[in-house]
């Protein structure tokens, strides 16, 4: 197993930290809780935002289509469950 540097974090942790940053009211407390510096959190945010901006439009549209299909299937399932209950 390779040696990791002290500042290394997995991608899921970075994404979670940036998500919490967007909803956080006190960035200093969040940094203390996560154990990272403000500059590191800012760097992660810019990396993730630039990656999202560089995604192809087709991938974004595909994601939206899948979300709509998922919603439609959930509604159909709910209707069938109600029919079975009667």
Residue pairs with C-beta under 8 A, 6 or more apart in sequence:
7 36
7 40
9 17
9 36
14 44
14 47
14 48
15 48
17 30
17 34
17 36
17 41
17 44
18 41
18 44
18 45
18 48
20 30
20 34
21 27
21 30
21 41
21 45
24 30
27 38
27 41
28 38
30 41
31 37
31 38
31 41
34 41
